[in-house]
Each structure stands twice: as structure tokens, then as C-alpha cells.
């Protein structure tokens, strides 16, 4: 295998939280007395970071403060009540188990807060494979993802050339490329292979089993 350290995106890569995501967004808009977006509209903007997501879904222009409040409400909605609606993608447990058995370091980065991310990993039984998980719960996620990858590399003394970031959106791949790590796009998440290839990932995989052969 080519790498010693694997940094995984959370939603759309390891875990399918689509139902939770839709309900959390609709609930956030409703709590702030804003027009509730449809499920179809939410899924259409699923690949965007939360700030741009809410801007696109609003029926009228929102202030920065309103979008911040929506993001706060969104994260609040990801409570224990919604965890049972999430599920790992088929083959993820087996892939992580294999990497773990090979003594690889496995990390998870999420746009949810660290505690919520950990609850989901615990619930799905994936925590035992994870070296470290971190929630990137701020407004400028795109810029922070690059910085967070770099900080994670420094914190755990990882070798950049032996580290790969794995995500499901073009923005994930762009940010990880800026962090100078190898990048792998997965095609079962928010965006198609055609959209992902625009950011020139080093690898593209179509199912978790390919982690074990391609990476």
C-alpha cells in the first residue's frame, strides 16, 4: 500500500447522513421563521459548504448574522435523535478494519463539531479504527480544511508524501491539494466523477474495496 496515513472526510465519504442533513436544514430554517427549502433543493446544494449552502437555499438574501444563526441551528439539530437515521456506506467498516490491521493511521475530518462527529462514529462502531477525529465547525470551511490538514500533519508528525486525503466533493479535493497531500475522490457521495475530476484528484475510487488496491 502506498500510504501510512489516511485522512477521511465524514459525510458522503464514510457515512451517509443525507436524511439527517435534509431534516437538520429544514428544521434550522423553520426555527428562524424562514421559508423551508425542499428536499430536492437541499440535495442539489449538498456539495457546497454550509455557508454557501444556506445562501443558495434562502428564498431571499440573508445577512451574515442570519446565516451564522442557521449554521448554529443546523449543528444543534444533529442530536442523538437523528443518529439512528445515519448509516455507513457498504464496505466502509471492512476497508477501515483492513487499514487498521495494516497499522495504518486513520483520521476523520468533519464539518460538524468534534463531539457530534465522535457520537456518530461511536454509534456506527467505527471509532475503534480511528486514530483521531476532528470537527471543522466554522464558517469558512474551505480555507480551514487546508489549514486543518496541515495542522493534523504537524500534530501527529505525519509524512506528507505518505498521507492521502479522501473526500466526496470537488472543494474537498481542491483544499487537500492546497495542503500538498495526495488526494482521492470517492464517487458515491455528493458529486459525480466528472465533477470531481475538475480538481485533479490523484486517485478516484468507485467503492470502498478499491481503497485496498488503489491506495
PASEBA-1860 file (N, C-alpha, C; in nm, 3 decimals):
! residues 215
1> XXXXXXXX> 0.085/-0.119/0.000/0.000/0.000/0.000/0.089/0.124/0.000 ~ 0.042/0.231/-0.065/0.125/0.348/-0.089/0.137/0.444/0.029 ~ 0.043/0.437/0.125/0.034/0.540/0.228/0.038/0.481/0.369 ~ 0.083/0.566/0.462/0.082/0.529/0.604/-0.034/0.594/0.678 ~ -0.083/0.708/0.626/-0.186/0.786/0.694/-0.300/0.819/0.598 ~ -0.423/0.798/0.645/-0.542/0.818/0.563/-0.634/0.918/0.634 ~ -0.661/1.031/0.570/-0.749/1.133/0.627/-0.881/1.128/0.551 ~ -0.988/1.088/0.619/-1.118/1.074/0.555/-1.209/1.192/0.587
9> XXXXXXXX> -1.279/1.239/0.485/-1.396/1.324/0.506/-1.503/1.238/0.574 ~ -1.599/1.303/0.636/-1.701/1.231/0.714/-1.826/1.206/0.630 ~ -1.911/1.310/0.616/-2.035/1.296/0.540/-2.006/1.271/0.392 ~ -2.074/1.173/0.336/-2.060/1.148/0.193/-1.941/1.063/0.156 ~ -1.855/1.037/0.253/-1.737/0.953/0.228/-1.741/0.828/0.314 ~ -1.748/0.846/0.446/-1.761/0.733/0.537/-1.906/0.701/0.568 ~ -1.984/0.807/0.588/-2.119/0.792/0.642/-2.221/0.864/0.556 ~ -2.334/0.797/0.535/-2.446/0.859/0.463/-2.540/0.922/0.566
17> XXXXXXXX> -2.533/1.055/0.577/-2.620/1.128/0.668/-2.717/1.216/0.590 ~ -2.751/1.173/0.469/-2.836/1.255/0.382/-2.969/1.290/0.448 ~ -3.036/1.190/0.505/-3.165/1.215/0.569/-3.151/1.313/0.685 ~ -3.046/1.294/0.766/-3.021/1.384/0.879/-2.994/1.526/0.828 ~ -2.915/1.536/0.722/-2.878/1.665/0.664/-3.002/1.741/0.618 ~ -3.090/1.673/0.546/-3.212/1.738/0.496/-3.298/1.786/0.611 ~ -3.320/1.700/0.710/-3.406/1.736/0.823/-3.345/1.849/0.906 ~ -3.213/1.846/0.923/-3.147/1.949/1.003/-3.157/2.086/0.935
25> XXXXXXXX> -3.141/2.090/0.803/-3.153/2.217/0.731/-3.296/2.268/0.737 ~ -3.392/2.182/0.711/-3.532/2.226/0.714/-3.571/2.274/0.853 ~ -3.524/2.205/0.955/-3.553/2.245/1.093/-3.489/2.379/1.126 ~ -3.366/2.401/1.080/-3.297/2.528/1.107/-3.372/2.645/1.045 ~ -3.416/2.630/0.921/-3.492/2.736/0.855/-3.624/2.761/0.927 ~ -3.690/2.653/0.967/-3.819/2.665/1.034/-3.804/2.737/1.169 ~ -3.701/2.704/1.243/-3.681/2.765/1.375/-3.654/2.914/1.366 ~ -3.598/2.958/1.254/-3.570/3.100/1.235/-3.678/3.169/1.152
33> XXXXXXXX> -3.793/3.100/1.137/-3.909/3.156/1.067/-3.876/3.197/0.923 ~ -3.795/3.114/0.857/-3.761/3.136/0.717/-3.828/3.028/0.632 ~ -3.847/3.058/0.503/-3.910/2.961/0.414/-3.828/2.833/0.410 ~ -3.896/2.722/0.435/-3.828/2.592/0.443/-3.795/2.540/0.303 ~ -3.668/2.512/0.273/-3.632/2.461/0.140/-3.681/2.318/0.120 ~ -3.701/2.281/-0.004/-3.745/2.145/-0.035/-3.628/2.047/-0.026 ~ -3.661/1.921/-0.013/-3.556/1.818/-0.010/-3.476/1.819/-0.139 ~ -3.544/1.837/-0.253/-3.475/1.839/-0.382/-3.374/1.953/-0.389
41> XXXXXXXX> -3.413/2.071/-0.340/-3.322/2.186/-0.341/-3.202/2.161/-0.251 ~ -3.225/2.100/-0.136/-3.117/2.072/-0.041/-3.017/1.973/-0.100 ~ -3.067/1.870/-0.163/-2.978/1.770/-0.223/-2.898/1.829/-0.339 ~ -2.957/1.926/-0.408/-2.888/1.990/-0.520/-2.768/2.071/-0.473 ~ -2.774/2.123/-0.350/-2.664/2.206/-0.297/-2.578/2.131/-0.195 ~ -2.595/1.999/-0.190/-2.529/1.918/-0.087/-2.377/1.930/-0.089 ~ -2.320/1.955/-0.207/-2.174/1.960/-0.221/-2.114/2.091/-0.171 ~ -2.197/2.192/-0.146/-2.145/2.322/-0.103/-2.112/2.321/0.046
49> XXXXXXXX> -2.021/2.410/0.088/-2.001/2.425/0.232/-2.126/2.488/0.291 ~ -2.140/2.480/0.422/-2.266/2.520/0.485/-2.302/2.666/0.459 ~ -2.203/2.754/0.463/-2.230/2.896/0.444/-2.292/2.919/0.306 ~ -2.227/2.869/0.202/-2.280/2.886/0.067/-2.407/2.805/0.044 ~ -2.420/2.696/0.116/-2.540/2.614/0.111/-2.662/2.695/0.152 ~ -2.652/2.759/0.268/-2.765/2.837/0.319/-2.793/2.960/0.233 ~ -2.688/3.020/0.180/-2.708/3.135/0.090/-2.789/3.092/-0.033 ~ -2.756/2.976/-0.086/-2.823/2.928/-0.207/-2.967/2.884/-0.180
57> XXXXXXXX> -2.993/2.833/-0.060/-3.125/2.779/-0.029/-3.225/2.884/0.016 ~ -3.178/2.998/0.061/-3.268/3.102/0.113/-3.355/3.160/0.002 ~ -3.480/3.190/0.035/-3.572/3.247/-0.063/-3.547/3.396/-0.085 ~ -3.468/3.457/0.004/-3.427/3.597/-0.012/-3.288/3.613/0.048 ~ -3.224/3.724/0.019/-3.087/3.745/0.066/-3.082/3.751/0.219 ~ -2.987/3.678/0.276/-2.972/3.673/0.421/-2.848/3.750/0.463 ~ -2.852/3.804/0.584/-2.735/3.870/0.639/-2.636/3.765/0.687 ~ -2.512/3.808/0.708/-2.410/3.717/0.761/-2.455/3.662/0.896
65> XXXXXXXX> -2.516/3.748/0.978/-2.563/3.706/1.111/-2.670/3.597/1.098 ~ -2.764/3.614/1.004/-2.869/3.513/0.986/-2.811/3.379/0.942 ~ -2.713/3.384/0.854/-2.652/3.259/0.808/-2.576/3.192/0.922 ~ -2.509/3.272/1.004/-2.442/3.216/1.122/-2.542/3.146/1.214 ~ -2.657/3.210/1.234/-2.760/3.151/1.320/-2.813/3.020/1.259 ~ -2.830/3.020/1.127/-2.875/2.898/1.060/-2.774/2.785/1.078 ~ -2.647/2.816/1.065/-2.543/2.715/1.082/-2.544/2.661/1.225 ~ -2.559/2.752/1.322/-2.566/2.709/1.462/-2.686/2.617/1.485
73> XXXXXXXX> -2.802/2.655/1.428/-2.922/2.572/1.443/-2.905/2.437/1.374 ~ -2.841/2.440/1.258/-2.816/2.316/1.184/-2.735/2.218/1.269 ~ -2.628/2.266/1.328/-2.545/2.178/1.411/-2.621/2.131/1.534 ~ -2.706/2.216/1.587/-2.785/2.179/1.705/-2.883/2.067/1.670 ~ -2.930/2.067/1.546/-3.027/1.966/1.504/-2.966/1.828/1.489 ~ -2.834/1.821/1.474/-2.768/1.691/1.465/-2.749/1.635/1.606 ~ -2.860/1.598/1.665/-2.858/1.546/1.802/-2.864/1.394/1.798 ~ -2.868/1.334/1.916/-2.878/1.189/1.925/-3.003/1.135/1.857
81> XXXXXXXX> -3.107/1.219/1.848/-3.233/1.174/1.790/-3.219/1.138/1.642 ~ -3.123/1.202/1.574/-3.108/1.178/1.431/-3.003/1.070/1.399 ~ -2.924/1.030/1.498/-2.814/0.938/1.471/-2.863/0.808/1.408 ~ -2.978/0.759/1.453/-3.026/0.629/1.402/-3.061/0.633/1.254 ~ -3.071/0.754/1.196/-3.103/0.765/1.054/-2.976/0.766/0.967 ~ -2.860/0.767/1.030/-2.735/0.765/0.954/-2.688/0.621/0.935 ~ -2.604/0.601/0.835/-2.552/0.466/0.810/-2.418/0.478/0.738 ~ -2.332/0.383/0.763/-2.205/0.380/0.690/-2.231/0.327/0.550
89> XXXXXXXX> -2.148/0.370/0.456/-2.159/0.316/0.321/-2.110/0.171/0.321 ~ -2.172/0.090/0.238/-2.138/-0.052/0.229/-1.989/-0.070/0.200 ~ -1.925/-0.149/0.285/-1.784/-0.179/0.266/-1.689/-0.090/0.344 ~ -1.741/0.015/0.407/-1.653/0.108/0.482/-1.591/0.039/0.603 ~ -1.671/-0.031/0.682/-1.618/-0.099/0.802/-1.505/-0.194/0.765 ~ -1.528/-0.271/0.659/-1.428/-0.369/0.617/-1.300/-0.301/0.570 ~ -1.315/-0.190/0.498/-1.197/-0.117/0.450/-1.118/-0.058/0.566 ~ -1.189/0.003/0.662/-1.121/0.061/0.778/-1.056/-0.048/0.863
97> XXXXXXXX> -1.125/-0.161/0.877/-1.068/-0.274/0.953/-0.937/-0.320/0.889 ~ -0.936/-0.331/0.756/-0.816/-0.374/0.685/-0.702/-0.275/0.707 ~ -0.730/-0.145/0.691/-0.627/-0.043/0.710/-0.575/-0.046/0.854 ~ -0.667/-0.062/0.948/-0.630/-0.068/1.090/-0.539/-0.188/1.117 ~ -0.573/-0.302/1.059/-0.492/-0.423/1.077/-0.353/-0.409/1.015 ~ -0.344/-0.323/0.913/-0.215/-0.297/0.848/-0.134/-0.189/0.921 ~ -0.183/-0.149/1.040/-0.116/-0.049/1.124/-0.113/0.090/1.059 ~ -0.213/0.118/0.975/-0.222/0.250/0.915/-0.289/0.346/1.013
105> XXXXXXXX> -0.254/0.473/1.005/-0.319/0.575/1.087/-0.440/0.629/1.010 ~ -0.554/0.633/1.078/-0.680/0.674/1.014/-0.736/0.795/1.088 ~ -0.764/0.900/1.013/-0.816/1.024/1.070/-0.949/1.059/1.002 ~ -1.033/1.132/1.076/-1.161/1.178/1.021/-1.173/1.328/1.044 ~ -1.206/1.401/0.938/-1.235/1.544/0.947/-1.380/1.566/0.906 ~ -1.451/1.647/0.984/-1.593/1.670/0.959/-1.627/1.817/0.972 ~ -1.733/1.861/0.901/-1.779/1.999/0.919/-1.875/2.012/1.036 ~ -1.894/1.902/1.109/-1.970/1.907/1.233/-1.872/1.925/1.349
113> XXXXXXXX> -1.924/1.960/1.466/-1.834/1.975/1.579/-1.777/1.839/1.618 ~ -1.665/1.841/1.687/-1.592/1.718/1.718/-1.676/1.621/1.800 ~ -1.753/1.671/1.897/-1.833/1.584/1.983/-1.940/1.511/1.902 ~ -2.009/1.583/1.813/-2.111/1.521/1.729/-2.050/1.417/1.637 ~ -1.937/1.450/1.577/-1.867/1.356/1.490/-1.833/1.228/1.566 ~ -1.782/1.244/1.687/-1.744/1.128/1.768/-1.866/1.043/1.804 ~ -1.979/1.109/1.834/-2.102/1.034/1.866/-2.144/0.946/1.749 ~ -2.137/1.002/1.629/-2.175/0.924/1.511/-2.080/0.807/1.489
121> XXXXXXXX> -1.951/0.831/1.504/-1.853/0.723/1.487/-1.873/0.614/1.592 ~ -1.903/0.655/1.716/-1.930/0.559/1.822/-2.054/0.476/1.790 ~ -2.160/0.545/1.750/-2.288/0.478/1.722/-2.272/0.372/1.613 ~ -2.194/0.403/1.511/-2.177/0.311/1.399/-2.063/0.211/1.419 ~ -1.997/0.218/1.534/-1.892/0.122/1.565/-1.763/0.143/1.489 ~ -1.739/0.266/1.442/-1.618/0.293/1.364/-1.506/0.353/1.446 ~ -1.535/0.396/1.568/-1.435/0.466/1.650/-1.311/0.383/1.675 ~ -1.328/0.252/1.684/-1.214/0.166/1.718/-1.105/0.166/1.612
129> XXXXXXXX> -1.139/0.213/1.493/-1.040/0.217/1.385/-0.969/0.352/1.374 ~ -1.022/0.454/1.442/-0.982/0.592/1.418/-0.870/0.637/1.513 ~ -0.763/0.691/1.457/-0.654/0.746/1.537/-0.694/0.879/1.600 ~ -0.763/0.964/1.522/-0.806/1.095/1.571/-0.919/1.145/1.482 ~ -1.016/1.214/1.541/-1.123/1.275/1.463/-1.137/1.420/1.506 ~ -1.175/1.503/1.412/-1.181/1.647/1.439/-1.296/1.710/1.363 ~ -1.375/1.790/1.434/-1.483/1.865/1.371/-1.434/2.002/1.327 ~ -1.461/2.035/1.201/-1.422/2.165/1.146/-1.548/2.251/1.142
137> XXXXXXXX> -1.593/2.293/1.259/-1.723/2.358/1.271/-1.707/2.510/1.272 ~ -1.670/2.567/1.158/-1.663/2.713/1.147/-1.722/2.755/1.014 ~ -1.728/2.886/0.992/-1.797/2.938/0.874/-1.715/2.922/0.746 ~ -1.585/2.950/0.752/-1.501/2.945/0.632/-1.437/2.807/0.620 ~ -1.521/2.705/0.594/-1.475/2.567/0.597/-1.368/2.538/0.492 ~ -1.384/2.598/0.374/-1.292/2.566/0.265/-1.149/2.602/0.301 ~ -1.130/2.724/0.352/-0.997/2.768/0.391/-0.947/2.686/0.509 ~ -1.035/2.658/0.604/-0.992/2.587/0.724/-0.954/2.442/0.695
145> XXXXXXXX> -1.019/2.379/0.598/-0.986/2.240/0.569/-0.840/2.224/0.533 ~ -0.790/2.311/0.448/-0.647/2.308/0.411/-0.561/2.326/0.535 ~ -0.594/2.425/0.618/-0.515/2.452/0.739/-0.526/2.337/0.838 ~ -0.645/2.277/0.848/-0.665/2.168/0.943/-0.585/2.045/0.903 ~ -0.581/2.016/0.775/-0.498/1.904/0.727/-0.352/1.929/0.762 ~ -0.306/2.051/0.738/-0.167/2.085/0.770/-0.140/2.074/0.920 ~ -0.235/2.120/1.002/-0.219/2.111/1.148/-0.220/1.966/1.195 ~ -0.305/1.885/1.132/-0.312/1.743/1.168/-0.179/1.674/1.136
153> XXXXXXXX> -0.121/1.709/1.023/0.009/1.652/0.984/0.116/1.689/1.087 ~ 0.115/1.815/1.131/0.213/1.860/1.231/0.189/1.793/1.366 ~ 0.063/1.786/1.407/0.028/1.730/1.538/0.072/1.585/1.551 ~ 0.051/1.507/1.445/0.080/1.364/1.451/0.210/1.326/1.379 ~ 0.286/1.428/1.340/0.417/1.407/1.276/0.406/1.314/1.156 ~ 0.309/1.345/1.069/0.287/1.263/0.950/0.380/1.305/0.837 ~ 0.413/1.212/0.752/0.491/1.241/0.633/0.395/1.280/0.520 ~ 0.411/1.401/0.465/0.319/1.449/0.362/0.312/1.352/0.245
161> XXXXXXXX> 0.426/1.301/0.203/0.429/1.210/0.089/0.365/1.075/0.115 ~ 0.339/1.044/0.244/0.278/0.917/0.281/0.137/0.937/0.337 ~ 0.078/1.054/0.307/-0.055/1.088/0.358/-0.149/1.114/0.242 ~ -0.271/1.059/0.251/-0.372/1.081/0.147/-0.501/1.131/0.211 ~ -0.563/1.229/0.147/-0.694/1.279/0.191/-0.801/1.221/0.098 ~ -0.911/1.177/0.157/-1.017/1.110/0.082/-1.149/1.184/0.104 ~ -1.209/1.236/-0.003/-1.332/1.313/0.010/-1.425/1.295/-0.108 ~ -1.546/1.352/-0.094/-1.650/1.329/-0.196/-1.693/1.454/-0.272
169> XXXXXXXX> -1.627/1.569/-0.247/-1.663/1.690/-0.322/-1.539/1.751/-0.387 ~ -1.563/1.825/-0.493/-1.452/1.892/-0.562/-1.382/1.990/-0.470 ~ -1.459/2.056/-0.381/-1.397/2.151/-0.288/-1.307/2.079/-0.188 ~ -1.348/1.960/-0.144/-1.261/1.879/-0.057/-1.126/1.856/-0.124 ~ -1.133/1.813/-0.250/-1.011/1.779/-0.324/-0.926/1.903/-0.346 ~ -0.989/2.014/-0.380/-0.916/2.139/-0.402/-0.841/2.180/-0.275 ~ -0.910/2.177/-0.160/-0.849/2.217/-0.034/-0.734/2.125/0.004 ~ -0.753/1.994/-0.015/-0.648/1.899/0.020/-0.528/1.912/-0.074
177> XXXXXXXX> -0.554/1.940/-0.201/-0.443/1.965/-0.293/-0.360/2.085/-0.248 ~ -0.429/2.187/-0.196/-0.360/2.306/-0.146/-0.274/2.274/-0.023 ~ -0.312/2.168/0.049/-0.234/2.124/0.165/-0.116/2.035/0.124 ~ -0.105/2.008/-0.006/0.008/1.935/-0.064/0.013/1.788/-0.024 ~ -0.105/1.730/0.008/-0.111/1.586/0.029/-0.171/1.522/-0.096 ~ -0.154/1.391/-0.108/-0.219/1.319/-0.217/-0.370/1.320/-0.192 ~ -0.448/1.317/-0.299/-0.593/1.326/-0.284/-0.662/1.211/-0.356 ~ -0.771/1.166/-0.296/-0.851/1.058/-0.352/-0.998/1.100/-0.348
185> XXXXXXXX> -1.064/1.099/-0.463/-1.206/1.133/-0.472/-1.289/1.005/-0.473 ~ -1.399/1.005/-0.397/-1.491/0.892/-0.399/-1.617/0.932/-0.475 ~ -1.671/0.839/-0.551/-1.782/0.873/-0.641/-1.919/0.838/-0.586 ~ -1.928/0.790/-0.461/-2.057/0.752/-0.406/-2.118/0.862/-0.318 ~ -2.054/0.978/-0.312/-2.102/1.085/-0.225/-2.180/1.192/-0.298 ~ -2.143/1.319/-0.272/-2.223/1.432/-0.319/-2.207/1.463/-0.466 ~ -2.093/1.428/-0.527/-2.068/1.469/-0.664/-2.022/1.353/-0.753 ~ -2.042/1.372/-0.881/-2.008/1.268/-0.979/-1.858/1.268/-1.008
193> XXXXXXXX> -1.813/1.161/-1.071/-1.672/1.152/-1.109/-1.633/1.267/-1.201 ~ -1.723/1.304/-1.292/-1.695/1.414/-1.385/-1.669/1.544/-1.309 ~ -1.752/1.573/-1.209/-1.735/1.695/-1.131/-1.608/1.690/-1.047 ~ -1.578/1.574/-0.992/-1.461/1.559/-0.906/-1.331/1.572/-0.984 ~ -1.330/1.522/-1.106/-1.208/1.525/-1.187/-1.165/1.666/-1.222 ~ -1.256/1.762/-1.210/-1.224/1.901/-1.240/-1.111/1.953/-1.151 ~ -1.100/1.899/-1.028/-0.997/1.944/-0.933/-0.874/1.853/-0.933 ~ -0.866/1.764/-1.028/-0.747/1.681/-1.048/-0.705/1.599/-0.925
201> XXXXXXXX> -0.793/1.513/-0.874/-0.750/1.423/-0.766/-0.645/1.326/-0.818 ~ -0.557/1.283/-0.729/-0.455/1.187/-0.769/-0.515/1.048/-0.795 ~ -0.625/1.019/-0.723/-0.691/0.889/-0.737/-0.842/0.912/-0.738 ~ -0.914/0.820/-0.800/-1.061/0.817/-0.795/-1.102/0.674/-0.766 ~ -1.189/0.655/-0.667/-1.237/0.521/-0.635/-1.390/0.518/-0.643 ~ -1.442/0.404/-0.685/-1.586/0.389/-0.705/-1.654/0.306/-0.597 ~ -1.575/0.239/-0.513/-1.629/0.166/-0.398/-1.518/0.149/-0.296 ~ -1.554/0.130/-0.168/-1.452/0.122/-0.062/-1.349/0.013/-0.080
209> XXXXXXX> -1.385/-0.096/-0.149/-1.288/-0.204/-0.171/-1.166/-0.155/-0.248 ~ -1.184/-0.054/-0.330/-1.073/-0.004/-0.411/-0.968/0.068/-0.327 ~ -1.004/0.110/-0.204/-0.903/0.166/-0.114/-0.787/0.068/-0.097 ~ -0.821/-0.059/-0.093/-0.725/-0.162/-0.058/-0.632/-0.198/-0.173 ~ -0.673/-0.165/-0.294/-0.590/-0.198/-0.411/-0.526/-0.075/-0.473 ~ -0.603/0.035/-0.482/-0.551/0.156/-0.546/-0.461/0.235/-0.453 ~ -0.500/0.243/-0.324/-0.423/0.322/-0.228/-0.327/0.237/-0.148
END
